[in-house]
Amino acid sequence: MKITNDILYVGVNDHDVDLFEGQYVVPSGMAYNSYVIMDEKIAVMDTVDARFTHEWLDNLEKALNGAKPDYLVVQHMEPDHAANIYNFSKVYPDTKIVANAKTFVMMQNFFRDLDLEGKKVEVENGGSLSLGKHVLNFVFAPMVHWPEVMVTYDSTDKVLFSADGFGKFGALDVKEDWEDESRRYFIGIVGKYGAQVQRLLKAAATLDIQIICPLHGPVLTENLGYYLDKYNTWSSYAVEKEGVVIAYTSVYGHTKKAVDVLANKLKEKGCPKVIVHDLARCDMSQAVADAFCYGKLVLATTTYNADIYPFMKTFIEHLTERNFQNRTIGLIENGSWAPLAGKIMREMFEKSKKISWLNNNIKIMSSLSGENMEQLEAMADELCKEYVAQSPEKANKNDMTALFKIGYGLYVVTSNDGTKDNGLIVNTVTQLTDNPNRIAVNINKANYSHHVIKNTGVMNVNCLSVDAPFEIFQRFGFQSGRTADKFAGMETLRSDNGLVFLPKYINAFMSLKVEQYVDLDTHGMFICTVTEARVMNDRETMTYNYYHSNVKPKPQTEGKKGFVCKVCGWVYEGDTLPDDIVCPLCKHGAADFEPIE
């Protein structure tokens, strides 16, 4: 198979494997990918699993068409990719092996008899290797998901050889959707190392990538932004889809009955997706992937030997060891004399970050009581509160408690210029009167939104909650709505005035009609009446201090001399800060820079 004119695929499909790495069900098999770059010097990119030695060597021989390879590039030493290094070296004894220092240490541990004398080409992070027309650039990716991993960028054909990154379960001769099996693969294999993947994505963002060649799964050639966005979501532990996952174990059926009641109530109340997993019978890796995919999780289990049921314990361990975070969890526990399951489950998440616990949890004593049925109703109401608030038919559109969310917080103000939706970050929203309800919003005149709202006289104020990620501030605060579509690729919901409100990361929004405008020199104050108000959830409002302490990335200033942008953390290295400097990330000027101390 040709990838480009010079890059050929020589990998293999495995339909004999039933459990990848001894634990992940792979009904569609597995692909072990390997590639050849044909140039003045020929490079082979990785090998394959030991069970496919001869098939791979046959593929390689056919691709080489009588030529001999000059280099074998080893990006990852896991045996499903590196098992044939020794066999390759016996067939092509003059070929040099390209790897980093950690890889060579592992290589000698795996292959005790491998003679590397005169064959080693040890590369550094950021180093390169010329094949002639093609130049290979090496980027180290430690702990994605082994410490020696590196990826390789061919700057000629603009191809990223991504090691285990962007891989998926499934053989290449089986057609199936990329997303589901890639999510399950990522969460299971790489999920613990989100921070390391984020660093790799930042490095990849500096490259012009046209093709991604992973070590598992299909070669990616189109719509690469989609795949990169998925990896950004998964590795930042952001909520990917709205809905509720219910994971349960049940011994005699009473806990299962509670789960069935809850699932039906959620569907009746408009929950966009309800997924139920019986942990004793389901594919555990799929249950784990779903828990990471959706924003809300309900755990239901019994007290068992003064602990929790084993399958539930295993499930929670899978979540926590993969850095499960930024989710809402509800608990249903069952016990006949001394229920402990709720307490134990909660304690298992002690080290997990940004977990919001439902107020309405349920304790069943052996079988469902009338009180339990009322509790299930309350739990369903709490889980569906924001879904109801988003509904144009079911929402309470005159919930003036939305005004209680106003403080010294951060907000996304949305508007529309007649052709496209717009939004910006503001931090000055004030309630002026309560009869009638009047709100003042201050907006810098330099912002395009000021111009739009002055012309249209309407806006929505979205109250950001503490779970809003930095990406929201980048999207709405670091670019101009005059030149950028700030809602590109984002789900949009609309209030009765036709304007967008954010589908998540807010606890309330208000639709405002401008009644008066006050010129404040650099800013304009819009004094407005409230035409619609909805409360989405009970999460805390994002304050300016919370943003700076918990959301804004810490600037990487160690060992650097110069100035740092207080808004986004970008560093300007130099003795003197130019008066006309504009931060390339957030577009703020010199006034928002401070010296690195």
Secondary structure as GFF3:
##gff-version 3
##sequence-region A 1 597
A	DSSP	beta_strand	7	9	.	.	.	ID=ss1
A	DSSP	beta_strand	12	14	.	.	.	ID=ss2
A	DSSP	beta_strand	19	20	.	.	.	ID=ss3
A	DSSP	beta_strand	24	25	.	.	.	ID=ss4
A	DSSP	beta_strand	30	32	.	.	.	ID=ss5
A	DSSP	beta_strand	35	37	.	.	.	ID=ss6
A	DSSP	beta_strand	43	45	.	.	.	ID=ss7
A	DSSP	three_ten_helix	50	52	.	.	.	ID=ss8
A	DSSP	alpha_helix	53	64	.	.	.	ID=ss9
A	DSSP	beta_strand	71	73	.	.	.	ID=ss10
A	DSSP	alpha_helix	79	82	.	.	.	ID=ss11
A	DSSP	alpha_helix	85	91	.	.	.	ID=ss12
A	DSSP	beta_strand	96	99	.	.	.	ID=ss13
A	DSSP	alpha_helix	101	110	.	.	.	ID=ss14
A	DSSP	beta_strand	120	122	.	.	.	ID=ss15
A	DSSP	beta_strand	128	130	.	.	.	ID=ss16
A	DSSP	beta_strand	135	140	.	.	.	ID=ss17
A	DSSP	beta_strand	150	154	.	.	.	ID=ss18
A	DSSP	beta_strand	159	161	.	.	.	ID=ss19
A	DSSP	alpha_helix	178	185	.	.	.	ID=ss20
A	DSSP	pi_helix	186	190	.	.	.	ID=ss21
A	DSSP	three_ten_helix	191	193	.	.	.	ID=ss22
A	DSSP	alpha_helix	194	204	.	.	.	ID=ss23
A	DSSP	beta_strand	211	213	.	.	.	ID=ss24
A	DSSP	alpha_helix	224	235	.	.	.	ID=ss25
A	DSSP	beta_strand	241	248	.	.	.	ID=ss26
A	DSSP	alpha_helix	254	268	.	.	.	ID=ss27
A	DSSP	beta_strand	274	278	.	.	.	ID=ss28
A	DSSP	alpha_helix	284	293	.	.	.	ID=ss29
A	DSSP	beta_strand	294	304	.	.	.	ID=ss30
A	DSSP	beta_strand	307	308	.	.	.	ID=ss31
A	DSSP	alpha_helix	310	321	.	.	.	ID=ss32
A	DSSP	beta_strand	327	335	.	.	.	ID=ss33
A	DSSP	alpha_helix	341	348	.	.	.	ID=ss34
A	DSSP	beta_strand	355	357	.	.	.	ID=ss35
A	DSSP	beta_strand	362	365	.	.	.	ID=ss36
A	DSSP	alpha_helix	370	390	.	.	.	ID=ss37
A	DSSP	three_ten_helix	400	405	.	.	.	ID=ss38
A	DSSP	beta_strand	411	416	.	.	.	ID=ss39
A	DSSP	beta_strand	421	426	.	.	.	ID=ss40
A	DSSP	beta_strand	429	434	.	.	.	ID=ss41
A	DSSP	beta_strand	437	444	.	.	.	ID=ss42
A	DSSP	alpha_helix	448	456	.	.	.	ID=ss43
A	DSSP	beta_strand	458	464	.	.	.	ID=ss44
A	DSSP	alpha_helix	470	477	.	.	.	ID=ss45
A	DSSP	beta_strand	493	494	.	.	.	ID=ss46
A	DSSP	beta_strand	500	501	.	.	.	ID=ss47
A	DSSP	beta_strand	506	520	.	.	.	ID=ss48
A	DSSP	beta_strand	523	535	.	.	.	ID=ss49
A	DSSP	alpha_helix	544	546	.	.	.	ID=ss50
A	DSSP	pi_helix	547	551	.	.	.	ID=ss51
A	DSSP	beta_strand	562	565	.	.	.	ID=ss52
A	DSSP	beta_strand	571	573	.	.	.	ID=ss53
A	DSSP	three_ten_helix	590	592	.	.	.	ID=ss54
A	DSSP	beta_strand	593	595	.	.	.	ID=ss55
###
